[in-house]
Amino acid sequence: MSERLRWGVLGAAGIARGSVVPAIQSSRNGHVVAVASRNPADADAWARAIGISRVVGAYDTLLGATDIDAVYVPLPNSLHGEWAIRAAQAGKAVLCEKPLARDASEAERIVSAFEEAGKQLMEGFMYRFHPQHARVRKLLGGGAIGELREVHAHLSVDIMNPADPSNVRFVPELGGGARLDMGCYVASIARFLFGDEPESVIGTLTMDETFGVDVGGSAILSFDRERTASISCSFASNGQGFYRLIGRNGMIDVPRAILPGLGDRASDTLIIDIDSNGRRRSEELPPVDQYRLMVEAFADSVLADAPVPIAPTESILNLKVLDAWQRAAETGTRAAV
């Protein structure tokens, strides 16, 4: 394998055009060889502008290319499983947009396919690569706020006013809905910061009658030792992505935790606020491109034939939480994870 990872991209979705593909093109260890699009004429001008000379009209054509090592999958949620598995069978490593699948059982089938193929698979949780979260975990490990007792995490964007019926987030058959699209982040954050798995979930989901998908909701995740996480997401609120951590001796606020800069890949300086035993202080972090850090870390793993930073089993565990949230909302009772 070459010193730089050779990427293929399945589809020209907005997240690919605006964030991930530019990150790959600016990365130290990779470049995009080809893009597959069912509308190649539309994708061609964008691809050429960003330095990609090859656009093909069939996904299978891209998977059959011998000069591609890894594939990025930004397709609608309902297509993640099919095309990730096909990529594994074609001998490609895969970085798949979140959520990896629509439920935990589908995720298990995807992960099994990659284990059989001996190829790397990683879910694209770009936030995990932003240094602010490593700093927060170091603060927690150093006892800055004592034992962590509560995580409060929220993510919202206002795409309901007006709502675009063609947006895949509003199409049930394509795996739409806020729980899968945005709830996956806040569930992941809670698990990541506790370093543990919840035992049960109670929650609600707000259904939109026009589209037939959930457009928001909230849940409480119960961990052992009476630790809890409250998580929420919405398609109908101001764009926000933050978390607050409460310990026995203080709290930590991370106000721009998921999409720093409200969509800018390289954001302005970030601030973490810490209240420890009544003493308040703030820490500043310089801007980074968390998408570029993600694709570089993934490429390092593939080039070295090493495990990826976010293990595929993480995706299964996160989807088990989302599945429990769905059951809890449907039954109005506590659901075991």
C-alpha positions as CSV (number, residue, x, y, z in Angstrom):
1,M,0.0,0.0,0.0
2,S,1.2,3.5,-0.8
3,E,2.2,6.1,1.9
4,R,-1.1,8.0,1.3
5,L,-4.5,6.3,1.5
6,R,-6.4,6.2,-1.8
7,W,-10.0,7.1,-1.1
8,G,-13.2,6.5,-3.0
9,V,-16.5,8.3,-2.1
10,L,-19.9,6.7,-2.6
11,G,-22.2,9.6,-3.2
12,A,-21.9,13.4,-3.3
13,A,-24.0,14.2,-0.2
14,G,-23.7,17.6,1.5
15,I,-21.6,16.3,4.3
16,A,-19.2,14.8,1.8
17,R,-19.0,18.0,-0.3
18,G,-18.8,20.5,2.6
19,S,-16.7,18.7,5.2
20,V,-15.3,15.2,4.7
21,V,-14.0,15.3,1.2
22,P,-12.3,18.7,1.6
23,A,-10.7,17.3,4.8
24,I,-9.4,14.2,2.9
25,Q,-8.0,16.5,0.2
26,S,-6.2,18.6,2.7
27,S,-5.0,15.7,4.8
28,R,-1.3,14.7,5.2
29,N,-1.9,11.0,4.4
30,G,-4.7,10.6,1.8
31,H,-6.4,11.8,-1.3
32,V,-9.7,11.1,-3.2
33,V,-9.1,9.0,-6.3
34,A,-12.8,8.8,-7.5
35,V,-16.4,9.7,-6.6
36,A,-19.4,7.6,-7.5
37,S,-22.6,9.5,-8.0
38,R,-25.9,8.5,-9.5
39,N,-25.9,12.0,-11.0
40,P,-22.4,12.2,-12.3
41,A,-22.9,15.3,-14.4
42,D,-23.9,17.2,-11.2
43,A,-20.9,15.8,-9.2
44,D,-18.3,16.3,-11.9
45,A,-17.9,20.1,-11.6
46,W,-17.6,19.9,-7.9
47,A,-15.2,17.0,-8.0
48,R,-12.9,18.7,-10.5
49,A,-12.9,22.0,-8.5
50,I,-11.6,20.1,-5.5
51,G,-9.0,18.1,-7.4
52,I,-10.8,14.8,-8.1
53,S,-10.5,13.8,-11.8
54,R,-12.7,10.7,-11.8
55,V,-16.4,10.6,-11.4
56,V,-18.3,7.3,-12.1
57,G,-22.0,6.7,-12.3
58,A,-22.2,3.4,-10.5
59,Y,-21.2,2.5,-7.0
60,D,-20.2,-1.0,-8.0
61,T,-17.7,0.5,-10.5
62,L,-16.0,2.4,-7.8
63,L,-15.9,-0.6,-5.5
64,G,-14.2,-2.6,-8.2
65,A,-11.4,-0.1,-8.8
66,T,-8.0,-1.6,-7.9
67,D,-6.5,1.8,-7.2
68,I,-8.8,2.5,-4.2
69,D,-7.9,1.4,-0.7
70,A,-10.8,2.8,1.4
71,V,-14.3,4.1,0.8
72,Y,-16.2,6.9,2.6
73,V,-20.0,6.2,2.7
74,P,-22.1,9.3,3.2
75,L,-25.3,7.7,1.8
76,P,-28.7,7.9,3.5
77,N,-28.9,5.8,6.6
78,S,-31.0,3.1,5.0
79,L,-28.1,2.4,2.5
80,H,-25.2,2.3,5.0
81,G,-25.5,-1.4,5.6
82,E,-25.8,-2.6,2.0
83,W,-22.9,-0.5,0.6
84,A,-20.6,-0.9,3.6
85,I,-20.9,-4.7,3.4
86,R,-20.4,-4.6,-0.4
87,A,-17.3,-2.5,0.2
88,A,-15.9,-5.0,2.7
89,Q,-16.6,-7.8,0.2
90,A,-14.7,-5.8,-2.4
91,G,-11.7,-5.6,-0.1
92,K,-12.1,-2.0,1.0
93,A,-11.8,-0.4,4.4
94,V,-14.7,1.9,5.2
95,L,-15.4,5.1,7.0
96,C,-19.2,5.3,7.3
97,E,-21.2,8.3,8.2
98,K,-23.1,8.1,11.4
99,P,-25.2,6.3,12.4
100,L,-23.5,3.1,11.1
101,A,-26.9,1.4,10.8
102,R,-30.6,1.8,11.6
103,D,-30.4,-0.5,14.6
104,A,-28.0,-2.6,16.6
105,S,-28.8,-5.9,14.8
106,E,-28.0,-4.3,11.4
107,A,-24.8,-2.9,12.9
108,E,-23.8,-6.4,14.1
109,R,-24.3,-7.8,10.5
110,I,-22.1,-5.0,9.1
111,V,-19.4,-5.5,11.7
112,S,-19.4,-9.3,11.1
113,A,-18.8,-8.6,7.3
114,F,-15.7,-6.6,8.1
115,E,-14.4,-9.1,10.6
116,E,-14.7,-11.8,7.9
117,A,-13.1,-9.6,5.3
118,G,-10.3,-8.5,7.6
119,K,-10.8,-4.9,6.8
120,Q,-11.1,-1.8,8.9
121,L,-14.5,-0.2,9.6
122,M,-15.1,3.1,11.5
123,E,-18.2,5.2,12.2
124,G,-17.7,8.9,11.4
125,F,-18.0,10.5,14.8
126,M,-15.7,13.4,14.0
127,Y,-16.3,15.1,17.3
128,R,-14.2,12.4,19.0
129,F,-11.1,13.7,17.3
130,H,-11.4,17.3,18.6
131,P,-8.8,17.9,21.3
132,Q,-11.3,19.6,23.6
133,H,-12.8,16.2,24.5
134,A,-9.4,14.7,25.3
135,R,-8.8,17.7,27.5
136,V,-12.1,17.2,29.3
137,R,-11.3,13.5,29.9
138,K,-8.0,14.5,31.3
139,L,-9.7,17.0,33.7
140,L,-12.1,14.3,34.8
141,G,-9.3,11.8,35.3
142,G,-7.4,14.4,37.4
143,G,-10.3,14.9,39.7
144,A,-11.1,18.5,38.6
145,I,-14.8,18.1,39.5
146,G,-14.6,15.0,41.6
147,E,-16.5,11.8,40.6
148,L,-18.6,12.5,37.4
149,R,-22.3,12.0,38.3
150,E,-24.3,13.7,35.5
151,V,-23.9,14.3,31.8
152,H,-26.2,16.7,30.0
153,A,-25.8,16.7,26.2
154,H,-27.9,18.4,23.5
155,L,-27.7,18.8,19.7
156,S,-30.2,20.8,17.6
157,V,-30.6,22.4,14.2
158,D,-33.6,24.3,12.8
159,I,-34.5,22.6,9.6
160,M,-38.3,22.7,10.1
161,N,-38.9,26.3,9.2
162,P,-39.4,25.7,6.4
163,A,-39.0,21.9,6.1
164,D,-37.7,20.5,2.8
165,P,-39.6,17.3,1.9
166,S,-36.6,16.1,-0.2
167,N,-34.3,16.2,2.8
168,V,-33.4,12.6,3.6
169,R,-33.8,13.4,7.3
170,F,-37.6,13.6,6.8
171,V,-38.0,10.3,4.8
172,P,-38.8,7.3,7.0
173,E,-37.8,4.8,4.3
174,L,-34.3,6.3,4.2
175,G,-33.8,6.0,8.0
176,G,-34.7,9.6,8.7
177,G,-35.5,11.2,12.1
178,A,-33.7,13.1,14.8
179,R,-33.0,10.2,17.0
180,L,-30.8,8.5,14.4
181,D,-29.4,11.6,12.9
182,M,-28.6,13.6,16.0
183,G,-29.4,11.4,19.0
184,C,-26.5,9.2,18.0
185,Y,-24.1,12.0,18.9
186,V,-25.5,12.8,22.3
187,A,-25.8,9.1,23.2
188,S,-22.2,8.6,22.1
189,I,-21.0,11.6,24.2
190,A,-22.6,10.3,27.4
191,R,-21.1,6.8,26.9
192,F,-17.7,8.3,26.0
193,L,-17.4,10.6,29.0
194,F,-18.7,8.1,31.5
195,G,-16.5,5.4,29.8
196,D,-19.3,3.0,30.5
197,E,-22.6,1.6,29.2
198,P,-26.0,2.6,30.5
199,E,-28.3,-0.1,32.0
200,S,-31.7,1.4,31.0
201,V,-33.3,4.3,29.2
202,I,-36.5,6.3,29.6
203,G,-37.4,8.7,26.9
204,T,-39.8,10.5,24.5
205,L,-39.8,11.3,20.8
206,T,-41.8,14.0,19.1
207,M,-43.3,12.6,15.9
208,D,-44.1,14.8,12.9
209,E,-47.4,13.7,11.3
210,T,-46.6,15.1,7.9
211,F,-43.3,13.3,7.4
212,G,-43.8,10.3,9.7
213,V,-40.4,10.7,11.5
214,D,-39.4,11.9,14.9
215,V,-38.2,15.5,14.8
216,G,-36.8,15.6,18.4
217,G,-36.8,14.0,21.7
218,S,-35.1,13.5,25.1
219,A,-34.0,10.6,27.1
220,I,-32.5,9.8,30.5
221,L,-29.8,7.1,30.5
222,S,-29.3,5.3,33.8
223,F,-25.8,4.0,34.6
224,D,-24.7,2.1,37.6
225,R,-23.9,3.8,40.9
226,E,-26.9,6.1,40.3
227,R,-25.1,8.0,37.6
228,T,-27.3,9.6,34.9
229,A,-27.1,11.2,31.5
230,S,-29.9,13.4,30.1
231,I,-29.7,13.7,26.3
232,S,-31.8,15.6,23.8
233,C,-32.0,16.5,20.1
234,S,-34.2,18.5,17.8
235,F,-34.8,19.5,14.2
236,A,-36.8,22.5,15.3
237,S,-34.6,24.5,17.6
238,N,-31.7,26.9,17.3
239,G,-28.4,25.4,16.2
240,Q,-26.7,24.2,19.4
241,G,-24.4,21.4,20.4
242,F,-23.1,21.4,23.9
243,Y,-22.6,19.3,27.1
244,R,-22.4,20.0,30.8
245,L,-20.7,17.6,33.2
246,I,-21.6,17.7,36.9
247,G,-19.4,16.0,39.5
248,R,-19.4,15.8,43.2
249,N,-17.1,18.9,43.5
250,G,-17.9,21.0,40.5
251,M,-18.9,21.1,36.8
252,I,-17.5,21.5,33.3
253,D,-19.3,23.3,30.4
254,V,-18.4,22.6,26.8
255,P,-20.6,25.0,24.8
256,R,-19.4,24.1,21.3
257,A,-18.9,20.4,21.7
258,I,-20.1,18.8,18.4
259,L,-20.1,21.4,15.6
260,P,-17.6,24.1,16.6
261,G,-18.2,27.2,14.6
262,L,-21.7,26.2,13.7
263,G,-20.6,24.3,10.6
264,D,-17.2,25.8,10.0
265,R,-14.7,22.9,9.7
266,A,-12.0,25.1,11.3
267,S,-13.6,27.1,14.1
268,D,-12.7,30.0,16.2
269,T,-11.0,29.5,19.6
270,L,-13.0,27.3,21.9
271,I,-13.5,27.8,25.6
272,I,-14.1,25.1,28.3
273,D,-15.5,26.5,31.5
274,I,-14.6,24.7,34.8
275,D,-16.2,25.3,38.2
276,S,-14.2,23.4,40.8
277,N,-15.2,23.7,44.4
278,G,-16.6,27.2,43.7
279,R,-13.5,28.4,41.8
280,R,-14.3,29.2,38.2
281,R,-11.8,29.3,35.4
282,S,-11.8,28.9,31.6
283,E,-9.4,27.2,29.2
284,E,-9.0,28.2,25.6
285,L,-8.2,25.8,22.8
286,P,-7.0,26.7,19.3
287,P,-9.1,26.0,16.2
288,V,-8.7,22.7,14.4
289,D,-10.5,20.8,11.6
290,Q,-12.0,17.8,13.4
291,Y,-12.9,16.2,10.1
292,R,-9.3,16.3,9.0
293,L,-8.1,14.8,12.3
294,M,-10.7,12.0,11.9
295,V,-9.7,11.1,8.3
296,E,-6.0,11.2,9.1
297,A,-6.5,9.0,12.1
298,F,-8.5,6.5,10.1
299,A,-5.9,6.6,7.3
300,D,-3.1,6.0,9.7
301,S,-4.9,2.8,10.9
302,V,-5.5,1.5,7.4
303,L,-2.0,2.2,6.2
304,A,-0.5,0.5,9.2
305,D,-3.1,-2.3,9.1
306,A,-3.9,-1.4,12.7
307,P,-7.2,-1.1,14.7
308,V,-9.2,2.1,14.1
309,P,-9.6,4.7,16.9
310,I,-13.3,4.1,17.3
311,A,-13.8,0.3,17.4
312,P,-16.8,-1.1,15.4
313,T,-18.2,-2.6,18.6
314,E,-18.7,1.0,19.8
315,S,-21.2,1.5,17.0
316,I,-23.2,-1.6,18.1
317,L,-23.3,-0.4,21.7
318,N,-24.3,3.1,20.7
319,L,-27.2,1.8,18.6
320,K,-28.3,-0.4,21.5
321,V,-28.9,2.8,23.4
322,L,-30.8,4.3,20.5
323,D,-32.9,1.2,20.2
324,A,-33.8,1.3,23.9
325,W,-34.7,5.0,23.5
326,Q,-37.1,4.0,20.7
327,R,-38.7,1.2,22.8
328,A,-39.0,3.5,25.8
329,A,-40.7,6.2,23.7
330,E,-43.1,3.6,22.2
331,T,-44.1,2.0,25.4
332,G,-43.9,4.8,27.9
333,T,-41.8,2.6,30.2
334,R,-38.2,2.1,31.1
335,A,-36.3,0.0,28.5
336,A,-33.3,-2.1,29.3
337,V,-30.3,-1.5,27.0
